[in-house]
Structure formats: structure tokens, C-alpha cells
Amino acid sequence: MVSPATAYQRPRFDPQAPLAVRMRPINLDEVVGQTHLLGPGAPLRRLVEGGSPSSMLLYGPPGTGKTTLATLVAGATGRRFSQLSALSAGVKEVRAVITDASNALRRTGEQTVLFIDEVHRFSKTQQDSLLGAVENRTVILIAATTENPFFSVVSPLLSRSLVLQLQPLTDDEIGDLLDRAVVDERGLAGALVLDPAARAHVLALAGGDARRALTALEAAADSVQNENGTVIDLTAVERAVNRAAVRYDRDGDQHYDVTSAFIKSIRGSDVDAALHYLARMLEAGEDPRFIARRLMIHASEDIGMADPTALPVCVAAAQVVQLVGLPEARIGLAQATIHLATAAKSNSVVMAIDAAITDVRSGRIGSVPPSLRDGHYPGAAQLGNAQHYVYPPDVPGGVAQQQYPPDELVGRDYYTPVGRGAERPVAERLPLIRRAIRGGPAARADDDKGGRGLEKDPQKGPENDPQKDPDKTAKKERN
């Protein structure tokens, strides 16, 4: 017996329709990718094969099969299918579809699958107008969105629907679609041959978007056929889509060379070169998440405390990549790149943690000083734990003289700030802090170069407190 998933056949394709429409899968077996939703027992396959109907939100990038899956759900189960676009429909159109669906259900018992594309563009009122029909299953809602539905869809609608996330198609999956389109009667019917270099360029252009890949293939095929050619080569694709192929192998030398040049240009403060390499990676189809990861690493590794805002900027750019995606995410990545390239540079953070790790690995560990140990459990005081601990905020200047590291590491300095950017005042103040913590002649309260840098002078007021004005104290220290 043939399952509903494979039995459903759409009407014969329109030869004048775009290639991406003609090649739309006619059953689940033709769908590539999204195996987490279409595998045995997965929610979409259960619905298509006659399982319990459930409204759902399909969330994923463009060209990953949202419309295709909605059409298959309706056709394979024999249900009525209605489609609206949030770009043009309003509450009036939504209510009209719901009324028709209610009449059909009452007359024939036939349920309606309502597909709404770009549902995130519906206002709250428009989304609320769907709630009753979804609640009583007058319609089975399949809504598609390229934006995170937990931010763009109202909570009542979310609670009544399954949220299914579609993933970008891999190069192998889009390659299968291209190969099928070249030979299938709905596509090029074997009239043309797709050159391997041209195929690779189309894959790079696609960026996980099947529709974009098939549109590029169709444009190149039309160009070749107009010249009575038989081979779709790289030149034909470049000419058809007006974009040159970027020589970039994501698994080869070009990947590593361009990435290395990108980071070194940022480190060298050449913002223009850094933007060039960023553009090359984006145009070649590099994973934007990889770029965001490299920026976050660089923000701490080569900038660090010289500009403490660099890391939050890069984390924000990574969130833009995750929540928005390309092409808009290119702007966030460019902003982070410009910020890093123009920022003051310091590797003091990575040097500090690596020096500390080296000591730990070499066995320089020691016991935690008794005054710093946990004192919250019964008997801790009898062991001498947490006794004689000085609470720094209670001390003038906010820095108390007491031992923090183990005995073996007293006086060991890991962090050496540079005199650039935001790290400059830190470099001027840190010696004062260390002297105050470790004690000694330079940290006495009556010492102009030591204690008075961290301890308020009651006769001269708060202006001598370096926590309020570290630059003024540093100037006094230099004089």
C-alpha cells in the first residue's frame, strides 16, 4: 500500500512557471533536508501520513521548504488548502478564510489547512483574530516565518501551535536539487550540462537557500540557451547573476588564508583591509557564525582591557547573526569589525590567563588562605575559616590589606596592563592597588605615594579618592 506521503501528486506543472516552482517537491520523498522534522515518527511526517492534526509554526531561513511543506501537508491528507500572505492580507481576509473553512467543515466535514506566509508581519490584532479558529480546529494553521516566533508571534498563538525550526540546507542537499533540476522533465530535462565549477559557484551563491540556487541556475540556463549553447559554465553563471565567483574553498587553503588575513588586518588596525576580507568571506558563503566566533575571540585576545566594550559589541553581532541572519547580519558583523580594527590593542588579558594556567599546571597551587575560606557551615570558625576577613567596601579607598593568593604565589603578578586606550588608567592605578593589598612601607595611610592614593584624606575631601578620579591620583603620583 502506498502511503499518503508518497501517493499525493499535484497537477501537472506549468512550464511557464519559474524553475523553483516547477521543481517544488510533489511528495515527502522528494524533500531534501529537514530530516529532524520528516524522519519516521517526526511531527510533520505524522501529520502528512494522517496523524492527529496540529497547528504549527515553521521557523527558518528563506528557501528551506516552508511553503513546500505546507502544501504537502494539505495535499497528502486531502484537506482543503487556503493561503494568505501577511504582506497583503488583513483581518478582513483572515475572517473570510475562517468563515469559508467553518462552512466547509459544517457541510462536508472537511478541514482546511490555512497557510500564512511571513506571519511575523501580522499585527497583534491580526494574529489574535486566528485564535478562535485555531483553538477549535476550524482551521489547521501552518504559519511560516523567517524571524524567531518567540519574539514575533503572540503568546496565545504560540501556545496553540507546534514550533518547528527548519535548518539551512547544506551544500550537498542543494547540490542534489541542482542535479535533479538539470535532468528532471520539470526542469531542464537534460538539455544542458552543468559544469562542476559553475555548480560550485551556484552553491556558494545559494547560502543554504534552495530557491536562490534554482533561480541562479535558471538565469544561467536561459543565457546559455539564448546563445544555442549546451554547457552551463562558470562564465554563464557569473554573467547571469552579475556576481563574480569568489575564489574561496571553505575547506581548503583559501578559507584559512582569508581568515588569517582578516584577523591580522584587525590586529594591525587596517579597517579597510579587514572589511575587504569580511566581504570576501560573506560573498563566498562563509558561515556567518564562524565569522562571529572569530570576532569574539579576537576582542579578548588582542584588544581586551584596552577597550572593554569590544567584547560586548562582538557578542551582540553574534546575536544578530543568530536572530536575524543574512543578509542583514552583514551589517552587525561589519560594525563589530570596524570597532575592533579601530580599537586600542592589548594582549594583556590572554597573557595574564596563560601565565596563571602555566603556574597551575606546574603545581604552584597551594592552600586557600584561611580568612578567605567558606565560613557558612557549622564548625568553620573552629577550623579558623573566614576569621579576620576584612570587607573591602568598609575600608577607605575600598581596598584592604590582606592576603588573597596561596602562600606560594604571594607577590606573583599575572596581569600587566598596557598604557593604551581604556587600559591606561588601569596601568597607572594597579601598582597602588597591589601595594595597598600586600602592605609594606608604600601602603601606609600617611604615605603620600602609597596609602593616600587609595585612602581618603579627611582634610582634603573625596577628590583624592582614585576610585572617583583615578587620573587625578595618577597625576599626583607622577609629580
N, C-alpha and C positions, 0 to 999 in steps of 0.2 A: 504493500500500500504506500502510495506517495504521500509524504507529509505535506501539510498546508504550507510549510516554509518553502518547499520546492515546487509545489503544484501551481501556485499562482503565476499567471502570465499576463502582463499588461498588454494592451492593444499594440498593434504593430507600430514601430517608431515612425516619427515624422522625419523624412530625410532632409528636410529643410531646417530642422531644429539644430541648435548648437551641439557640437560633439559631446560636451559634458552632459547634456540632457539625453542624447541618444544612447550614451554608454551607461546611463544610470542602471544599476543592478535590477534585474527583474525577479530575483529571489534571494534569499539569505545566503545561498551558496556562492553567489557572485560578489557578495560584500567582502571587501578586504579590510583587515584591521579590526579593531574593537572586539577582539576575541573575549575580553573580560565581560562584555555585555551579550555576546552571541554564542558563547560556548554552551555545552549541554547543561541545562538547569539554570542558565543565566536569565535575568529578568526579561530582557527583550525577546529572547527565543521562546520563553514560556508564553509570553503574550501572543507572539505571532503564531505559535502552534496551538492556539486555542485555550490557553490558560486563563485564569481569572483576570478580567480587565482591570487595569490600574492606570490612573493618570500619571504622567511623568514629565520631568523637565530634562531635556537633553542639553547639556552644557559642554561646549567645546569650541575650538577654533574653527574658522571658516573652512569649508571644503573637506570636512571629516565625515560627512554622511548623515547629518541630522535630518534633512528633508527626505533623503532616500529611505531612511529607517522608518520615518513616519508614514510614508507612502506604502511601504511593505507591510507595516502593521495593519493598515486599513485594508489593503488588497488581499493579503493572505488569510485574513479572518472573515472576509466577506462583509465587513461593516461599511456603512456609509462614510464618505470622506469629505470633509469640508476644510478649506484652507483660508487663513487670513494672514495678512502681514501687518505687524504693528506699525509699520511705516505709513500705512494709508487707512487702516481701519480705526473706527472709534467705537464708543459704547453702543451706538445705534446698530452698527454692523454686527457686533458681538451678540446683542439681544436678538437680532433677526436669525442668526445661525442657531441660537439656542431654541428659539421658537420652532423653527423647522425641525430641529432634532427631536424636540418634545412631541411634535405632531407625528413624526415618523415612528417614534417609539410607541406611541399610543395606537397607531393604525396597524403597524406591521410587526412591532416588537423588535425592530432593527435599531441597533445602537449606532451612534455617529461618532467617528473619530474626528476631533477638531484639532487641526494643526495650526499653531500660531508661530510664525517666524519672527525673530527679533523681539521676543516678548518683553525684554527689559526696557523697550521703548514705550511700553504701555504705562500710562499714569497709574497711580494707586487706585483711583476710581475705576479705571478701565479693568484693572486686574480684579478688583473687588466684584465687578459685575459677573465674573466667571464662577464665583464661589458656590452659589446655589446649585448650578448645573453640574459642577464637578462633584459636589457633596452627594447628590442623589443619583449620580451617574447618568444624567440625561445625556451628557457627552463624556467621552473619554478624551481628556485633554493631553495632547502631546505638544509641549511648548519648547521651542529652541532658542537658545541664547548663547552669544559669544562672551558674555560677562558673567562673573560669579553670581549665581542666583541668590546666594545668601546675602548679597548686597543689593541686588536689583529687583528681587521679587518679594512681594508682601508675605509676611509670615503665615497667614491663614492659607494661602495658596501653596506655600512650601509644605505645610504640614499635611496637606491632602494629596501630595504627589511624591513619587519616587524621583530622587535627583540622581541622574546617571551622567557621569562625566566621560566624554569622548576624548581620546588622545590624538595628537597629530599623527598622521600616517608616516611610517618610516619610508626611507628611500626604496627599500625592497618592495614594499607594498605599492607605492606609487609606480615603481618600475613595472610591476605586474599589470597595473591598469594601462600603462602606456603600451606595453607589448600586446595586451588584449585589444586595445583600440586600433592598433595597426592592422590586425588580421581579421577582426570581427566584422560581420556584414553591416552592423550598425555603425561602425567606424569607418576606417579607410579601406576595408575589405581587401587588404593585401596589395593594393595598387601601388603603394610606396614602401620604401625600406627606410627604417630609422637608423641612421649612423650612430655607433656607440658614443662618439664624442658629443653629438647632438643630444642623445638621450641623457647623458650625464649633465649637460647644461640645463636641460628641462627639469631634471630632478633638483638641481641647485636652485633654479628659479621657483620651484613649487613651494619649498619651505613647509612641507607637510600638508599642503592644500591640493587635493585631487582636482578640484575644479580649475585651479590656476594651471596645473600641469596639462590638463586636456585642452584648455583654451590656448596655451602656447603651442601645443602640438598641432592643433587645428590651424592656427595662423601660419605656422611654418609650412604645413602641408598645402594650404591654398597658394602660398608663394611659389612652391616648387611646381605645383600643377599648372599654374599660370604660365610657367616657362617650359612646360612639357617635360619636366624632369621626372626622375623616378626615385631619387635618393634625397631624403631629408638630412642634410649635413649641418655641421655647426654654423656655417655661414648663413644658411637659410633660417635657422632659429634666431641668430643674432639680428638678422635683418628684419624678421617678422615681429619680434618683440622689442626691438630697438634698445637692447641691452647687451653689451659685450660680455662674453664669458670671462669670469674671473679665474685665473689660473690658481686654483686652491684645492688641495686634496685634504679633506677633513681627517683623514687617517694617515697622511704622509708628511713629507718634509715641509710642504708649504704651510700646513697647519702650525707646526712648531716654529717655523721661521717667522711667520707673520705675527704669531702670538708673542714671540720673544721681542720682535721689533716694537710691538705695541707697548709692552711693559717698559722696555728700555727707553722709549720715547717719552713716556710719562715720567719715568725716573729722571730723565735728562731735562725735564721741563719744556720739551718741544711740543706744545699743544697742537700745532698744525700737523706734525707728523703723526701724533697719536690719533687724531681724528681721521687721518688718511687710512691708517691701519684698521681702525674701528670700522670705517666704511667698507674696506675690503672684506673684512670678516662677515659683516652683515650681508653684503651683496652676494657673497659666496655661499650663504646659507648656514653659516656657523650657528650653533645652538646659542641663543642669547643668554641662557642660564650659565653656560660656560664663561662667557664674557663677564657676566655679573660676578661670578665667583672669583675670577682673576682680579677684578677691581677691588673687591672686598679684602682680599689677601694683601694687595699692594697698599691699600690705605693704611694698614697697620705696619706692614713690613718696611716701607720706605718713606712714610710720612709720619705716622704715629702721633706723638705728642707735639710735634711741630705744628700740626693743625688737627686738633681732636675732633673737628666737625667732619673730617674726611670720611671716617668710617660710617657714621650715620647716613651721610649722603649716599654712599655706595649700597648700604643696606636698603635704603629707600628705593634706589634704582633697581635692585633685585626684586623688591616687592612690585614695582611697576611691571617688570618682566612677567612675574607670576600672575598678577591680577589683570593686566591689560593685554599683554602680548604684543607681538609685532603687527603692523609697522610702527604703532605709536610708541612702543617701548624703546625704539631707537633714540628718542629724544631724551629720555631719562638716562640711558647709557651714555649719550653724548655729554649731558650735563655732568655726570659723575667723572667722565674722562677729563673734561675741561677743569673741573675742580681739582682733581689730583695733579694734573700736569702743571697747574699754576700755583699749587700749594708749596709752602716751605717743606724741605725734605729733612728727614731724620730717621736713622735706623736704630735709635736708642732702645725702642721697645723690643725689637727682636733680639738685639744684643743682650738686653737685660734678662729676658726669659731664658735664652740659651745658656747664659752664664750660670743662672740658678739651676737649670736642669743638669748642667755638667757637674756641678758640685753635688747634687743629689745622687747622680749616677755613680759618682766616685766615692760615695759613702759618707760625705760630710752632711750628716743629718742631725744627730744629737737629740736631746730631750727638750720638750717644750718647757720654758721657764715656769716654775710653779705658780707665779702670780697670774699667768695667762690661761691656766688650765680651767676646765669646766668646774664650776662650783655649785651647780644646781641640785646635786643629788645628796642624800644623807651621808654623812661621813667625809665629805670632801674637805671640810675645814680641818678635820683631824689629820688628814694627809698633807695639809699645808697648801691645798689648791685654792687658787683665786684669793689668796690673802695678800694684803698690801698692794693690791692693784690700784693704780691711780687713774681716775677717769679724766681723760684729756680735756673735754669741754669745760670741766670745772677749774682748769688751770689758766691763769692769764696767758694769752697768746695761743691757747688751745693745743699746746704740745708739752707733754710731761716727760720728765727724765725717768726712764725705767728701761729695763732690758726686754726686748722683744724676740730676737733670734736665739737659737740654742747657743750654749757657751762656745762651741766650736766655730761659730760664724759671727761672733761679735766683731764689729768693725769691718765686715766684708761688704763692699759696695758693688751692687749689680747694675743699678741704673745710673747712667752718665748722660744727662741731658745736654743737648747742643744749644748754642746761643743763637738759634734762628727761630723765627716765627713765634708761635704761642709758647714754645718751649724756653724762650729766653728768660722770662721772669722766673720760671721754674728752676732754671740753671743757677740763677742768682740767689734764690731763696733756699734751695735744697741744702747747701752747706750749713746754713743757720739751723735748719730743722735737725740735721744729723747731730750737730754739736749739742743742741738742747736735749735731744733724746739720750745721747751717750754720756753726757756730763763732761766734767773737766773744767779747767780754768776758763775756757772761752764761753761757757754756758752759764756763768754766774749772773744773778739778776742785776748786779751792779756793774756789769761789764758792758761798755758802750758797743763793742763789736760782737757780743755774743747774746747775753740774756735780753738786752733791751731790744734786739731785733725781733724777739718772739714774745716778750712780756711787756704788757702795757706799762707805760711810765705815768703814774698817777698825777705827776706835776705837769706833764706836757699834753695829756689827753690822748684820745684814740687814734690820732693821726700817726703815731709811731707804731701802731699795730700792723705788721706786714700782711695779716690776713685782710685788712681793709685797704691797704695801699702798698703792695709789695715793691712797686717801682720806687717809691719814696725811701723805703728802707734800704733797697739795693743801692740807691744813690748815696745815702748816708754811709753805707758800708764802704763804698769805693772811696769816699772822701776821707 
